[in-house]
Amino acid sequence: MQYGLAKGTNESMFVIQAYKTVRDRGPDPAHSVLKDLEGSFGFVVFDFKAKTVFISLSRDGRVTLYWGIAADGSIVISDNLEVIKSSCSKSFAPFPTGCLYHTGGELMNFEHPKNKMKAITRVDSEGAVCGAPFKVDLFAKTKSMPRVGSQANWA
């Protein structure tokens, strides 16, 4: 049993309960929970009460998700490339494998949670920016937890 669920629980219930644990500041950070998942997965959880979105995609690349910006400025997420193309025109990219995104947070690679993600701008033949795939920037680190208390405690 994990997250208080029976062994035979389906994947959807597991993802929802894992999300609730992460949302409620459980003992494990989101990247740690996702890193421990086995197999191929891709999911989008919309938390109606909090009005937030939580997206993740496994690192193996067997599942694909796309995200983009529609003409009205809304974010569109789908596993159907035709839906993305019709909704976002050229302003879309594949959601990066091994990553997670949470409203109000940053895109994060759960294999390299201390590294920033770097956007690689795509430009079409007419010179217009049309989406940006992301890669892990192995040289740029995210800010670590701020130190609190006396400097002597951190020596």
C-alpha positions as CSV (number, residue, x, y, z in Angstrom):
1,M,0.0,0.0,0.0
2,Q,1.1,3.5,-0.8
3,Y,-0.7,6.8,0.0
4,G,-3.2,4.8,2.0
5,L,-4.5,2.9,-1.1
6,A,-5.1,-0.8,-1.5
7,K,-2.8,-2.7,-3.8
8,G,-5.4,-3.2,-6.5
9,T,-6.2,0.5,-6.9
10,N,-6.2,1.8,-10.5
11,E,-3.7,4.3,-11.8
12,S,-6.1,7.2,-11.9
13,M,-6.9,6.9,-8.1
14,F,-3.2,6.5,-7.4
15,V,-2.3,9.7,-9.3
16,I,-5.1,11.7,-7.6
17,Q,-4.0,10.5,-4.1
18,A,-0.4,11.2,-4.9
19,Y,-1.3,14.7,-6.1
20,K,-3.3,15.3,-2.9
21,T,-0.3,14.2,-0.8
22,V,2.0,16.6,-2.7
23,R,-0.6,19.4,-2.6
24,D,-1.1,19.0,1.1
25,R,2.7,19.3,1.7
26,G,3.2,15.6,2.4
27,P,6.6,14.3,3.5
28,D,7.9,13.8,-0.1
29,P,8.4,16.6,-2.6
30,A,6.6,16.2,-6.0
31,H,9.8,15.4,-7.9
32,S,10.6,12.6,-5.5
33,V,7.1,11.0,-5.8
34,L,7.3,11.1,-9.6
35,K,10.9,9.8,-9.8
36,D,9.8,6.7,-7.9
37,L,6.9,5.9,-10.3
38,E,7.6,3.0,-12.7
39,G,6.3,2.7,-16.2
40,S,5.0,5.1,-18.8
41,F,2.6,7.8,-17.7
42,G,1.3,11.2,-18.7
43,F,-1.3,13.1,-16.8
44,V,-3.0,16.4,-16.2
45,V,-4.7,17.0,-12.9
46,F,-7.0,20.0,-12.6
47,D,-7.7,20.9,-9.0
48,F,-11.0,22.7,-9.2
49,K,-11.0,24.1,-5.6
50,A,-7.4,25.5,-5.9
51,K,-7.8,26.4,-9.6
52,T,-4.4,24.8,-10.3
53,V,-3.1,22.4,-12.8
54,F,-0.5,19.7,-12.2
55,I,1.1,18.0,-15.3
56,S,3.7,15.3,-15.5
57,L,5.2,13.0,-18.2
58,S,7.3,10.0,-17.7
59,R,10.9,10.0,-18.7
60,D,10.7,7.0,-21.2
61,G,9.0,9.0,-24.0
62,R,6.4,6.4,-24.7
63,V,3.6,8.8,-23.8
64,T,3.4,12.2,-25.5
65,L,1.8,15.4,-24.4
66,Y,1.8,18.8,-26.1
67,W,1.2,22.2,-24.7
68,G,0.7,25.6,-26.2
69,I,-0.9,29.0,-26.0
70,A,-4.2,29.6,-27.7
71,A,-5.2,32.9,-29.4
72,D,-7.1,34.0,-26.3
73,G,-4.0,33.4,-24.1
74,S,-5.2,30.2,-22.4
75,I,-2.9,27.2,-22.1
76,V,-3.9,24.1,-24.1
77,I,-2.7,20.7,-23.1
78,S,-3.4,17.5,-25.1
79,D,-2.0,14.2,-26.3
80,N,-3.6,14.9,-29.6
81,L,-1.3,16.9,-31.9
82,E,-4.2,17.9,-34.2
83,V,-6.1,19.5,-31.3
84,I,-3.0,21.5,-30.3
85,K,-2.3,22.6,-33.9
86,S,-5.9,23.8,-34.4
87,S,-6.0,25.5,-31.1
88,C,-2.5,27.0,-30.9
89,S,-1.5,27.5,-34.5
90,K,2.3,27.5,-34.3
91,S,2.6,28.4,-30.6
92,F,3.1,24.9,-29.1
93,A,5.7,22.4,-28.2
94,P,6.0,18.9,-26.8
95,F,5.7,18.7,-23.0
96,P,9.2,17.6,-21.9
97,T,9.7,14.1,-20.8
98,G,10.7,13.4,-17.2
99,C,9.1,16.8,-16.1
100,L,6.4,18.2,-14.0
101,Y,4.6,21.5,-14.0
102,H,2.4,23.0,-11.3
103,T,0.5,26.3,-11.6
104,G,2.4,28.9,-9.7
105,G,5.7,26.9,-9.9
106,E,8.3,26.3,-12.5
107,L,8.7,23.6,-15.0
108,M,11.0,21.0,-13.3
109,N,12.7,17.8,-14.4
110,F,12.2,15.2,-11.7
111,E,15.5,13.5,-12.5
112,H,17.4,16.8,-12.1
113,P,15.3,18.8,-9.7
114,K,18.1,21.2,-8.7
115,N,18.7,22.2,-12.4
116,K,16.7,24.9,-14.2
117,M,14.9,24.1,-17.4
118,K,16.1,26.0,-20.5
119,A,13.7,27.0,-23.4
120,I,15.1,26.4,-26.9
121,T,13.1,28.8,-29.1
122,R,11.7,27.4,-32.3
123,V,11.5,29.8,-35.3
124,D,9.6,29.0,-38.4
125,S,10.7,29.7,-42.0
126,E,9.2,33.2,-41.8
127,G,11.3,34.1,-38.7
128,A,8.3,33.9,-36.3
129,V,8.8,32.3,-32.9
130,C,6.5,29.3,-32.8
131,G,7.0,27.4,-29.5
132,A,9.9,26.4,-27.3
133,P,10.9,22.9,-26.4
134,F,12.6,22.7,-23.0
135,K,15.8,20.9,-21.9
136,V,17.6,20.5,-18.6
137,D,20.3,23.2,-18.2
138,L,23.0,21.2,-16.4
139,F,24.9,24.4,-15.6
140,A,22.1,26.5,-14.1
141,K,20.9,25.5,-10.6
142,T,17.6,26.5,-9.0
143,K,17.7,28.4,-5.8
144,S,18.0,26.1,-2.8
145,M,16.0,26.4,0.3
146,P,16.8,29.6,2.1
147,R,18.8,29.4,5.2
148,V,17.2,30.5,8.4
149,G,18.5,31.1,11.9
150,S,22.0,32.0,12.9
151,Q,24.9,31.8,10.5
152,A,26.7,29.7,13.2
153,N,24.2,26.9,12.7
154,W,25.2,26.7,9.0
155,A,28.9,26.6,9.4
